[in-house]
Amino acid sequence: MVPAALLLLSVLASPAVAAGPVSVTLYYESLCPYCRDFIVGSFSEAWQAVPEIMDVTFLPWGNARSIDQPDGSVTISCQHGEQECYFNVVHACALKMAPSNSVAIDFIVCMESNGQDTQGCAAQTGLDGAALESCAVDPAMDAEMLRLRDITDAADPPLRGVPTVEVNGSQHPQNEIISDLLTVVCREYQGTKPAGCP
């Protein structure tokens, strides 16, 4: 029989169990008010509390549509107009240009929190605002936006609206994911729960 003190010591000395991060994929569009509410609310709460257990993918396409033109080009139209198409591309540029995914996510959270202030959010996150704005009007970004379209169109089940969030590849339970992402991420995490978990 192991003395209680020795058993307690072995439990306290056990290393924390590490696990892979929880995958969080957000399908959204830049000027959607519901997307903004999720990004600056439930998502930000989770991102600030437990970023170390989250593997985040932002897909700024949402309800945009692409239209093939007779000359072979593609025109993209967005639910909230041309300005939304522009800011979707700014977000996509940040995702491509940022030195890390965390910096890109912080930039997008700032953009959603501050009325899409590209220069201010770039300065706050250490990105080059002029480069982001140049990238956003570069025709070469059309291919990247069509790649985001293809990923969005391949969502299973298909999106019924935005925001739509997948956690570890599942959209269920969507209402809880949208309203309390932190709880869902912590529940899905298979390792020792970090201090930021409720």
N, C-alpha and C positions, 0 to 999 in steps of 0.2 A: 504494500500500500504506500502511495506517495504522500508524504506530509503535505498538508494544505499550503504551507508557506512556499514549498518548492513548486507545487502546482501553480500557484499564483504568480511566482517569479517566471515560470516558463510561459505563461499566457502573456504577461507584460512584456517579455523579451521577444515575442513572436513578431517578425517583420510584417509591415502592412502588406496586404495583398494588392499587387498591381494588376491592372487589366487594361485592355485596349480602350480607347476613348469611345464615347457614344457619338455615332454619326447623326448630325442634324443638318438636313437639307431644306432650304427655304426657297420656294417658288414665289416670286413677288414681282411687283412693278413699282417704280420709284415714286410715283405720285398718287398711288392708291392710299386713301386715308386708313383703311383697315390694315394694310401692310405696315404703314407708318406706326399705327397704334401697337401692333405686335412687336415691331423692331425696337421701338423706344420703351416698350413696357415689358412684357413677359420675356422676350428674347434678351433684352439688356440686363434684366434681373439675373437670369441664368448665366449670361456671359460674364458679368461682374463677379458672380459668386463662385463659379466652378469652370473657368475656361480650360483648366488643365485636364478635364475629363471630356471635353467636347471637340469633335472634329467637324467643323462647320463648313458648309457649302452654300453660297448665295447664288441664285440663278435669276438675274434681273431681266426676265422676259415677260412673265405673267400672261396677260391676255392680248399681247401684241400679235399682229398678223403680218405675214409676208405675202407679197403679191408679185408673181413673176411678170416681168414686162416683155413686150415683143422683141426688144433689143437684147434680151438675155439678162438684163439687170434685174435686181429685186428691190422693191419698195417695201419699207416697213411702216406699218401704221400702228398706233398705240391707242388704247382705250381712253386715255386722258390727253390725247393730242400730241403734237410735235414736241412740245417741251418734255413730256414724259419719255418719248423716244430718245431725246438728247440725254436726259439724266440716266436712263437705263444704260446708255453707252458709257457715260462717265463712270457709273458704278462698275461696269464690266472692265473699263480701263484700269480702275483702281485694283481690281482683282488680278489683272495681268501684271501691273507695274509695281505694286507694293513689294517691299523686301520680304514680307511674310504675310500669310493669310490673316494673322491677328491684326496687323496694321490695316489691311484692306477692310476687315470687318469693322474696326474702330472708325475708319473713315466713313463707311456707309452708315453706321449708327449715328455719327455726327451729322451727316447729310440729312438723314431722316429727322433728326432732332432740331436742326437749324435751318429749315426751309431751303435745302439743297444749296447751301453756300459753299461752292467748290473751293474757292480760294481760302476761306476761313478754316474749313475742315482739313484742307491739305496742310495748312500751316500748323494746325493743332496736332496732326498725326505724322508730320515730317515728310509729307509727299510734296511733289512739285505740282502746284496748281496749274501753272501754264502748260506743263506737259500733259496733264490730264485733259485740259480743255482742247489742246491740239489733237490728242488721241481721239477724243469724242467726235471730231469732225473728219477723221481720217477714213476714207472709203475702205481701207483695209480692215477696219473693224466690222464691216458688214459680215465677213466670214465668221467672226467670233460670235456675233449676234445670232447668226443662223445656226451655229453650233449650240448656243443656249436654247434656241427654239427647238432643235431636235431633241435635246435632253428633256425639255419641258413636255414636248409632245409624247415622249416615251414613258412619262410617269404612269405608274400602274397602281391603283386605278387612275384613269385620266382625271385631270384637275376639274373640279366643279366651280372653282373660283380661286381668288387669291386674297390673303395669303393661304398657301397650303404648305404644311410642314411635315416632313418625314423624319421620324426618329428611328434609327437602326433599320431603315428601309420600309417602315410602316407608317401609314397616315393615320392609324387608329391608336388611341381615341383622339380624333382631331380637335374636338372642343376642349379637352383637357390640355392637349399640347399647346394650343393657342393661348389658353387662359393661364396655364401654370407650367411652363416649360421646365422650370427648375425642378419641380417635383418629378416630372416624367423622366428627365435626364438622370436624376439621382436614383430613381427606381430602376432604370435600365442599366446603370453602371454596375459591372460585375465585380469590381474591386472594393477595397476598403473605402468607404464613403469619405470624401474630403470634408473639412470643417464647414464649407459653404453650403452643404446639403442640409435641408430642414430635418 
